[in-house]
Each structure stands twice: as structure tokens, then as C-alpha cells.
Amino acid sequence: MNRTRGFILAAIILLGSFGIATLLIAQRPEPERREPPSRIPFVVTAPAVAGSGPIPVHGAGTVRPRVQVEVAAGVSGRVVRVDPAFESGGRVSEGQALFRLDDADYRFRVEQARSGVSVQQVELLKVEEEARIAREQYEAFQSRRGAAGDAEASPLAHWEPQLEAARAGVERARALLAEAELLLARTEVRAPFDAVVRSESVGVGQFVTAGVGVGQIYASDAVEIVVPLSDADAALVPGLWDLRPGVADRRAAARVTADYGTGAYAWDGYVDRVEAALDETTRTLDVIVRVPNPFTGGSRVQAGEASADAGSAPPLLIGQFANVEISGIAPEEYFRIRRLGLRPGNEVWAVDGEAVTIVPVRVLQRFDDTVYVTGGLNEGQEVVLSGIQFATEGLRVRTAANPDP
């Protein structure tokens, strides 16, 4: 009896469990149905932008003087005056006296030379008068002799050598006077051009020796920047090998920027010339960019644009590091693409609809994240940046603009 009741209880438990399981299965939620992922790769693209105007050629270099000279006296002497502007950082004008030497000895030499000229001039007058008398006497003597006196007279009879010697004496005296006046003028040292004093080491009472430098000045009308460029970049500078220093026409424009404090400032310049040899170490060409009026102050650069800020604008200083942007050639058609869009072998994977097109291009310039190219691209055409490692012509891809081809 107990066994029967046990079997009945076990059967009830099994049936209950089966019923609960059936109920749970019947009420289970339906699983979310998802489409299988597409096997067409998704790529990140950026449009090719059609360019216009000159292609910028970027470089950098250190500012140096257009011309720098050593200041030295032409004669020796003791300094009696120094111009207040002739000190480090001072500005001087063309012809301005920088310092002056004691000129007493040189003024005495000038007076002696003038006296010598007067003496020689008197001596010349005496010889000219004696020569005139000698010629008259000779002519009178010849007239008395008649036809027998037709023989040519000796130069000594006409005092020709004496006249030449007297005239040479006057010229020598005048030359000594000119030399003395030149030495006197050299006791005052003047600036050969508008300049900035870079260094000086002269003071009142100091004895200076002729030809020994006592300072350095450099021209303030312009400065230069030596910009090393590869041959590929140099080829983008228009008319580079036709440039002649000092010739105003046919010069490529340049924009020079330099940091000062927390800001950057810009100056306008131009390509003046190019060195006629490659640098043996770097295998680059040195292009010389000239910046006129560097002390007028640059324009402040804000968000990539220049704005006037003359009140606190600094000058372009010697020794300062500066970035240079040269206006290069202006092709009829070229494009700007992201650097990631350029593939090995100078290829671009462009997206035409939903398929990849491999476009060969010619690289003109690379700068930061931008590459300037020419080739069979179209304005606004999407260029593959990432998402695939290899591509074949006609490969189907998905993009943000066309996620479900």
C-alpha cells in the first residue's frame, strides 16, 4: 500500500514538473532576430578638394642680416666723442657719425700740404716765365741767323723738361693735400647705411688702431632667411633660376611667421635668389627669402589670419627662427587630399558610387596632413582614408554616406 502511494506521489511530481516546464517554455520571449553582418567593408572617406591659386611651399630658417659690417677707424687716434646711438641695440642713419678721433695732427698735415701746393704753384709760375723768356731769346737768335737757323731746337732750349717737372711738382703737392684731407675725414667714422648696432667696444679716451674692429652694425632696411628646400619643393617656386638679386620683377611672394610671447606675427617678403650649389650634407637647395622693413613690426596672426596690431608688434629679430610660406606655381587643376588618402605607389582609392576606383596621381607637395596632387580625381569625390588594407578596381565598399549598398 505504501509502495503504491509512493508511485502515485512520484507520478504527480513528474506531471507537475512537466506542466511547469511546458508553461515556462510556452511563455519564453522570442529571440531578437538580426540580419547577418554585411561582408562589404565599411571605409572612412574624406572628399578631394579642388585647389586654386598658387600651391604653398613651406620651409623654415633662421633670420640673418642682409649685410653686416665691422666698424673700424681708417686712421689711428684717440677717441674724443662717441654718438649715444652707437651702442648695442641702437639705431643709426646713413652718414651719421658714430665716433670721432682727435684730429689735431691730421689738421696740421692738411695745412702743411696746402702750403706745399702754394710753393709748387709759385715755382711753376717762375718756370713758365723763364720758359717764355727762353723761347723769345731763342726766336730772336734764330731770326738773326736767318735761313741757316732752320735746325730744330732742343727741348731744353724751350724749357720743356723744366715745365714738365714744375707741373709734376704741383700735381704731387695736390695729391699730398688730397691724402691729408682724406686722412682728416677718416678721423670721423660714419655709418655707411641705415643700420642697427649689434655690438660695440669703444669709449671716449680709448686709443683705436686703424683697421681694428670696434663694433658691428647690420642693415635695417631688410633681413634674409635661408630656407633649405628639397629639389621637389624648389621646383614649385616659379622662376627660381631666373631670379637676379636686386631685380624687382619676377619675384615669388613669401609670408614669414615667427612666434613672440604667446602669439605669432607675420611679415611679407619675397624670394630674392637661390644658392647655386646643393648642400653636401642635406642635399637641399638654399633659397634666400628677403623681408623688407623688418623693424616696422609684424601683423598678429589669429586663427590662421593676420590682423593689425601695430601697438605692440615686435620686429623680426636677427637669430629668430621663422616659418616661411612661399607662393609656388599655380597649376590649372589640382586637388587637396588628406595624407592618409595617399597610397604607396602614388595611388588614391576613390569611391565611385559604391565601388573603389584606383586613381594614379602625381604628388606636388606635402605639408602636415595635406597632400597636393594632380590626377583623374573629381571635385568632392570621396577618397578612402581607412577601413581596408588592400583594394582592387571595382571593390564594393560601404561609406557613411552610403552605409547599405
Backbone torsions as a table, in degrees:
resi	resn	phi	psi	omega
1	MET	NA	-44.8	179.4
2	ASN	-65.2	-36.1	178.7
3	ARG	-65.9	-37.9	-179.7
4	THR	-65.2	-43.1	178.8
5	ARG	-64.2	-33.8	177.5
6	GLY	-65.2	-42.5	179.7
7	PHE	-65.3	-38.9	-179.0
8	ILE	-65.0	-40.9	-179.7
9	LEU	-66.3	-39.7	178.5
10	ALA	-65.2	-38.7	179.9
11	ALA	-65.4	-39.6	179.4
12	ILE	-63.5	-41.8	179.5
13	ILE	-62.8	-43.2	-179.9
14	LEU	-64.3	-43.0	179.7
15	LEU	-64.8	-38.7	178.0
16	GLY	-63.7	-43.2	179.1
17	SER	-62.8	-41.7	179.5
18	PHE	-63.5	-39.9	-179.5
19	GLY	-66.2	-42.6	178.9
20	ILE	-63.7	-41.3	179.5
21	ALA	-63.9	-41.0	178.8
22	THR	-63.1	-39.2	179.1
23	LEU	-65.0	-42.9	179.9
24	LEU	-64.5	-40.2	179.6
25	ILE	-65.6	-38.2	-178.0
26	ALA	-67.6	-30.1	-176.6
27	GLN	-98.0	5.3	-179.8
28	ARG	-65.3	147.2	178.8
29	PRO	-72.9	148.2	177.0
30	GLU	-71.0	134.7	178.4
31	PRO	-67.8	144.9	-179.9
32	GLU	-67.9	129.4	179.9
33	ARG	-92.0	125.3	179.5
34	ARG	-121.2	144.9	176.5
35	GLU	-73.6	143.8	177.2
36	PRO	-62.9	141.8	-178.3
37	PRO	-59.3	145.0	-179.9
38	SER	-70.8	142.7	177.0
39	ARG	-88.5	-1.1	176.5
40	ILE	-80.9	123.7	-174.3
41	PRO	-68.6	148.6	176.2
42	PHE	-98.6	131.1	-176.6
43	VAL	-122.3	150.8	173.5
44	VAL	-95.6	130.5	-175.4
45	THR	-127.7	165.0	172.6
46	ALA	-144.3	144.9	-175.8
47	PRO	-74.6	149.4	171.2
48	ALA	-82.2	126.4	-176.1
49	VAL	-102.0	125.2	178.3
50	ALA	-70.7	130.4	-179.2
51	GLY	-95.6	161.8	177.0
52	SER	-148.3	150.8	-179.7
53	GLY	81.5	-171.8	-177.1
54	PRO	-66.6	146.0	173.2
55	ILE	-83.5	126.4	-179.4
56	PRO	-71.6	137.6	174.4
57	VAL	-111.4	117.8	-173.1
58	HIS	-101.3	143.5	177.1
59	GLY	-160.8	-175.4	-179.6
60	ALA	-155.0	158.9	179.3
61	GLY	-172.8	-180.0	-179.0
62	THR	-105.1	136.5	-178.7
63	VAL	-70.8	134.4	177.9
64	ARG	-134.3	161.7	179.4
65	PRO	-67.3	148.8	172.0
66	ARG	-65.3	-44.2	174.2
67	VAL	-148.9	138.5	179.2
68	GLN	-133.4	134.9	-176.8
69	VAL	-130.5	153.9	171.9
70	GLU	-83.8	135.5	176.3
71	VAL	-91.6	122.9	179.9
72	ALA	-146.9	148.3	177.8
73	ALA	-78.6	147.5	177.6
74	GLY	-83.4	-13.6	177.5
75	VAL	-135.2	164.0	178.2
76	SER	-90.7	150.7	178.9
77	GLY	168.3	177.4	-179.5
78	ARG	-96.6	135.1	-177.5
79	VAL	-74.0	130.4	178.3
80	VAL	-114.6	-14.3	178.5
81	ARG	-156.2	139.3	175.1
82	VAL	-127.2	129.0	179.0
83	ASP	-66.1	137.1	179.6
84	PRO	-59.1	-26.2	-179.7
85	ALA	-76.6	-15.0	-178.3
86	PHE	-85.7	74.6	172.5
87	GLU	-151.7	162.2	-173.8
88	SER	-51.5	125.2	-179.3
89	GLY	90.8	-7.8	-179.5
90	GLY	-74.2	156.6	177.7
91	ARG	-111.4	130.0	179.8
92	VAL	-125.7	153.8	-179.5
93	SER	-101.8	160.7	178.2
94	GLU	-60.1	130.1	-179.6
95	GLY	85.6	-6.4	-179.3
96	GLN	-71.1	134.7	179.6
97	ALA	-72.5	123.8	-179.9
98	LEU	-86.2	-45.7	173.9
99	PHE	-157.5	161.8	-176.2
100	ARG	-131.6	142.5	179.2
101	LEU	-100.7	161.3	174.2
102	ASP	-63.1	121.9	-172.4
103	ASP	-109.1	12.7	-175.7
104	ALA	-59.2	-48.9	-179.0
105	ASP	-61.1	-37.9	-177.2
106	TYR	-74.7	-29.8	175.0
107	ARG	-69.7	-36.3	176.2
108	PHE	-63.0	-40.4	178.8
109	ARG	-63.5	-37.6	178.2
110	VAL	-63.1	-44.3	179.7
111	GLU	-63.6	-40.4	177.6
112	GLN	-63.2	-41.4	-179.7
113	ALA	-66.6	-37.9	176.9
114	ARG	-64.2	-39.7	176.8
115	SER	-62.8	-40.4	177.9
116	GLY	-62.1	-37.6	177.3
117	VAL	-63.6	-43.1	-179.9
118	SER	-62.4	-43.2	179.8
119	VAL	-62.4	-44.1	-178.7
120	GLN	-68.4	-33.9	176.9
121	GLN	-66.1	-41.4	175.9
122	VAL	-62.9	-42.9	178.4
123	GLU	-60.4	-38.5	178.3
124	LEU	-65.7	-40.6	178.2
125	LEU	-61.7	-40.8	178.2
126	LYS	-61.9	-46.3	-178.1
127	VAL	-65.5	-41.0	177.8
128	GLU	-60.7	-40.8	179.0
129	GLU	-67.0	-44.5	178.5
130	GLU	-63.5	-36.1	177.4
131	ALA	-66.0	-38.4	178.7
132	ARG	-64.1	-43.6	179.0
133	ILE	-63.7	-41.0	-179.5
134	ALA	-63.7	-40.6	178.9
135	ARG	-65.3	-40.9	179.2
136	GLU	-64.3	-42.1	178.8
137	GLN	-64.1	-40.0	180.0
138	TYR	-66.0	-41.7	179.7
139	GLU	-65.6	-37.0	177.6
140	ALA	-66.5	-40.5	178.4
141	PHE	-63.9	-40.9	-179.8
142	GLN	-67.7	-36.2	179.5
143	SER	-67.3	-32.1	177.6
144	ARG	-72.1	-32.0	-179.7
145	ARG	-76.7	-22.7	178.4
146	GLY	74.7	-142.7	-174.6
147	ALA	-64.9	-25.6	-178.5
148	ALA	-69.4	-11.9	-177.6
149	GLY	-101.2	28.7	-179.0
150	ASP	-79.3	-3.7	-178.9
151	ALA	-63.5	144.0	-177.9
152	GLU	-66.0	135.1	-176.1
153	ALA	-77.5	151.2	176.3
154	SER	-71.5	143.9	177.0
155	PRO	-55.7	-29.4	179.4
156	LEU	-67.6	-29.3	179.0
157	ALA	-66.5	-31.2	177.9
158	HIS	-94.7	4.5	178.5
159	TRP	60.9	30.7	179.7
160	GLU	-66.5	-45.9	177.1
161	PRO	-60.6	-39.0	179.4
162	GLN	-63.3	-39.6	177.8
163	LEU	-64.1	-44.0	179.1
164	GLU	-61.9	-40.9	179.4
165	ALA	-65.5	-40.6	179.4
166	ALA	-66.0	-42.8	178.1
167	ARG	-63.8	-41.3	177.9
168	ALA	-62.4	-35.4	177.4
169	GLY	-63.7	-39.3	177.4
170	VAL	-64.9	-44.5	179.7
171	GLU	-62.9	-38.0	178.6
172	ARG	-66.2	-41.4	179.2
173	ALA	-64.5	-40.4	178.0
174	ARG	-65.2	-37.6	177.9
175	ALA	-64.8	-38.9	177.6
176	LEU	-65.9	-35.2	176.9
177	LEU	-67.1	-42.7	178.7
178	ALA	-62.7	-38.7	178.7
179	GLU	-65.5	-42.7	179.7
180	ALA	-64.6	-40.8	178.1
181	GLU	-66.1	-36.6	177.8
182	LEU	-65.0	-43.3	178.2
183	LEU	-64.6	-36.4	177.2
184	LEU	-64.7	-41.7	178.9
185	ALA	-63.9	-30.1	-177.8
186	ARG	-77.0	-6.3	173.9
187	THR	-71.5	-10.8	175.4
188	GLU	-116.6	115.2	-176.9
189	VAL	-92.7	123.1	-176.2
190	ARG	-116.2	154.6	178.8
191	ALA	-72.8	130.7	-179.5
192	PRO	-77.2	-14.4	-179.6
193	PHE	-161.7	169.2	173.9
194	ASP	-61.8	127.1	-169.7
195	ALA	-149.3	168.1	172.6
196	VAL	-116.0	135.5	180.0
197	VAL	-80.0	120.4	179.5
198	ARG	-88.8	-38.3	178.1
199	SER	-159.3	157.1	176.7
200	GLU	-155.1	152.2	179.3
201	SER	-149.5	64.0	-179.6
202	VAL	-144.2	145.0	179.6
203	GLY	-147.9	161.9	179.7
204	VAL	-60.6	134.4	-178.9
205	GLY	92.7	-12.7	-179.2
206	GLN	-76.7	141.3	175.1
207	PHE	-93.8	125.0	179.8
208	VAL	-111.3	149.1	-179.9
209	THR	-105.3	142.2	-179.5
210	ALA	-57.5	130.2	176.3
211	GLY	85.6	-6.0	179.7
212	VAL	-92.7	123.7	-176.2
213	GLY	-67.1	139.4	177.4
214	VAL	-125.2	12.6	179.3
215	GLY	172.3	172.8	177.7
216	GLN	-134.0	137.3	173.7
217	ILE	-131.8	151.5	176.3
218	TYR	-132.7	152.7	-175.2
219	ALA	-64.5	136.4	-178.4
220	SER	-99.4	-1.3	-177.7
221	ASP	-77.8	-22.5	-178.9
222	ALA	-164.8	155.6	172.6
223	VAL	-127.2	168.5	-178.2
224	GLU	-128.5	153.5	175.8
225	ILE	-130.9	125.2	176.9
226	VAL	-88.4	115.2	-176.3
227	VAL	-110.0	109.8	176.4
228	PRO	-74.3	127.7	178.8
229	LEU	-128.0	144.6	171.7
230	SER	-68.7	163.6	-179.7
231	ASP	-63.4	-31.6	178.3
232	ALA	-66.5	-42.2	178.4
233	ASP	-70.9	-39.9	179.9
234	ALA	-63.0	-30.7	179.1
235	ALA	-67.0	-16.6	179.4
236	LEU	-85.3	-11.1	179.6
237	VAL	-82.0	117.9	-174.6
238	PRO	-68.5	134.6	175.4
239	GLY	61.9	29.5	-174.0
240	LEU	-60.7	-43.2	-175.2
241	TRP	-84.7	-2.6	174.8
242	ASP	-98.6	0.0	-178.0
243	LEU	-71.4	142.5	174.9
244	ARG	-128.0	129.0	-178.9
245	PRO	-56.3	132.7	178.2
246	GLY	85.9	-9.1	178.6
247	VAL	-87.9	125.4	-169.1
248	ALA	-75.6	-28.8	-173.8
249	ASP	-87.9	165.7	174.5
250	ARG	59.9	42.9	178.9
251	ARG	-113.5	129.0	178.3
252	ALA	-73.1	133.9	179.8
253	ALA	-72.9	153.4	179.5
254	ALA	-142.8	152.3	177.3
255	ARG	-125.4	124.4	-175.1
256	VAL	-109.6	130.5	177.5
257	THR	-125.9	142.8	179.0
258	ALA	-144.4	147.4	179.2
259	ASP	-82.6	142.8	175.0
260	TYR	-147.6	114.4	-175.9
261	GLY	66.6	-128.9	179.9
262	THR	-96.3	4.0	-177.8
263	GLY	-124.8	179.5	176.7
264	ALA	-127.1	148.4	-177.4
265	TYR	-130.2	152.1	-174.0
266	ALA	-125.5	147.8	176.4
267	TRP	-133.5	149.6	176.1
268	ASP	-91.7	136.7	178.3
269	GLY	-145.4	-163.6	-179.7
270	TYR	-156.7	159.8	176.8
271	VAL	-79.7	117.4	-175.8
272	ASP	-88.8	-42.2	-177.2
273	ARG	-168.7	178.6	177.6
274	VAL	-135.8	141.5	176.8
275	GLU	-65.0	146.5	-173.6
276	ALA	-90.7	19.3	179.6
277	ALA	-149.1	149.4	174.9
278	LEU	-75.5	145.4	171.9
279	ASP	-68.9	123.2	-173.9
280	GLU	-67.4	-24.0	-178.1
281	THR	-85.6	-49.3	-175.0
282	THR	-97.4	-11.8	-178.4
283	ARG	58.5	40.4	177.8
284	THR	-120.1	163.8	175.7
285	LEU	-99.7	134.8	178.0
286	ASP	-91.4	109.7	177.5
287	VAL	-97.1	130.1	-176.4
288	ILE	-97.3	116.7	176.7
289	VAL	-103.4	127.6	-179.6
290	ARG	-106.6	137.9	179.5
291	VAL	-118.9	109.0	178.1
292	PRO	-73.3	153.9	174.7
293	ASN	48.4	58.3	-177.3
294	PRO	-70.4	-16.0	-176.6
295	PHE	-94.6	4.5	174.9
296	THR	-77.5	-11.4	-179.8
297	GLY	91.5	139.1	-179.7
298	GLY	-87.4	172.5	176.0
299	SER	-96.3	136.6	-176.0
300	ARG	-68.7	136.5	-179.4
301	VAL	-97.7	124.2	178.9
302	GLN	-132.0	123.4	177.6
303	ALA	51.5	41.6	176.3
304	GLY	83.5	-0.8	-179.9
305	GLU	-123.3	155.1	-179.5
306	ALA	-97.9	136.9	176.3
307	SER	-133.2	143.6	-174.4
308	ALA	-66.6	137.2	178.1
309	ASP	-152.2	59.4	-170.6
310	ALA	-67.0	-24.2	-174.8
311	GLY	-61.5	-43.9	-176.1
312	SER	-122.0	18.4	-177.5
313	ALA	-70.9	128.9	-179.4
314	PRO	-82.6	162.3	172.3
315	PRO	-79.3	168.4	174.1
316	LEU	-86.9	106.8	-168.3
317	LEU	-87.4	148.8	175.1
318	ILE	-64.1	135.6	-179.6
319	GLY	88.0	-5.3	-178.6
320	GLN	-78.3	143.2	176.3
321	PHE	-84.6	133.1	-175.1
322	ALA	-137.1	146.9	172.7
323	ASN	-93.7	144.0	-175.2
324	VAL	-127.6	133.9	174.3
325	GLU	-121.8	113.6	-177.5
326	ILE	-99.2	136.9	176.1
327	SER	-75.1	108.5	-177.4
328	GLY	-86.0	-160.4	-179.2
329	ILE	-67.9	160.2	-179.8
330	ALA	-122.3	87.4	178.0
331	PRO	-62.9	158.8	178.2
332	GLU	-64.1	-35.9	-178.5
333	GLU	-147.0	126.7	173.3
334	TYR	-154.2	168.3	-174.8
335	PHE	-133.0	152.6	172.9
336	ARG	-109.5	125.2	177.6
337	ILE	-128.2	163.3	175.9
338	ARG	-70.5	149.5	-178.4
339	ARG	-60.4	-34.7	178.7
340	LEU	-66.3	-18.3	-179.3
341	GLY	-79.5	-11.9	179.1
342	LEU	-88.7	123.1	-177.2
343	ARG	-101.4	161.8	176.8
344	PRO	-55.0	144.4	-177.4
345	GLY	83.1	14.1	-179.4
346	ASN	55.1	55.2	176.3
347	GLU	-120.0	153.7	175.0
348	VAL	-126.1	132.1	176.4
349	TRP	-94.6	99.6	-179.5
350	ALA	-94.8	149.0	179.5
351	VAL	-101.6	119.3	177.4
352	ASP	-112.7	100.2	-174.7
353	GLY	76.2	-107.1	176.1
354	GLU	-125.0	16.1	-178.6
355	ALA	-122.7	151.2	-179.6
356	VAL	-86.8	135.6	173.7
357	THR	-118.6	126.7	180.0
358	ILE	-88.2	119.3	-174.8
359	VAL	-116.1	115.8	173.0
360	PRO	-70.2	139.2	-179.8
361	VAL	-133.2	162.8	173.0
362	ARG	-111.7	123.5	-177.4
363	VAL	-82.8	124.8	177.8
364	LEU	-95.8	-41.0	-174.3
365	GLN	-159.7	145.1	173.0
366	ARG	-122.5	134.0	175.0
367	PHE	-152.6	121.4	-178.1
368	ASP	53.1	-118.4	-176.9
369	ASP	-99.4	9.5	-175.5
370	THR	-114.7	138.3	175.5
371	VAL	-124.3	131.9	178.3
372	TYR	-100.5	122.2	-174.7
373	VAL	-135.0	161.3	168.2
374	THR	-124.0	148.9	-178.2
375	GLY	161.5	-167.6	-174.8
376	GLY	-84.5	43.6	176.1
377	LEU	-92.4	164.7	174.8
378	ASN	-119.5	150.7	-179.8
379	GLU	-61.4	130.6	179.4
380	GLY	81.8	-3.6	179.7
381	GLN	-65.8	135.6	-177.0
382	GLU	-74.5	134.9	179.6
383	VAL	-116.2	132.3	-177.4
384	VAL	-70.8	126.6	176.2
385	LEU	-101.2	-41.7	-177.9
386	SER	-158.3	170.5	179.3
387	GLY	117.4	-27.6	178.1
388	ILE	-137.1	147.6	179.4
389	GLN	-97.0	-26.0	-178.9
390	PHE	-135.3	152.8	-179.9
391	ALA	-145.0	146.4	173.0
392	THR	-124.8	159.4	179.9
393	GLU	-61.2	125.9	178.7
394	GLY	88.8	1.7	179.0
395	LEU	-59.1	128.6	179.2
396	ARG	-80.1	138.5	-178.9
397	VAL	-141.4	160.7	174.5
398	ARG	-110.2	144.0	179.4
399	THR	-129.8	172.7	178.2
400	ALA	-62.7	-32.4	178.9
401	ALA	-80.5	-20.6	-178.3
402	ASN	-140.1	72.9	-174.7
403	PRO	-74.4	-20.9	-178.0
404	ASP	-125.8	77.9	-179.7
405	PRO	-69.5	NA	NA
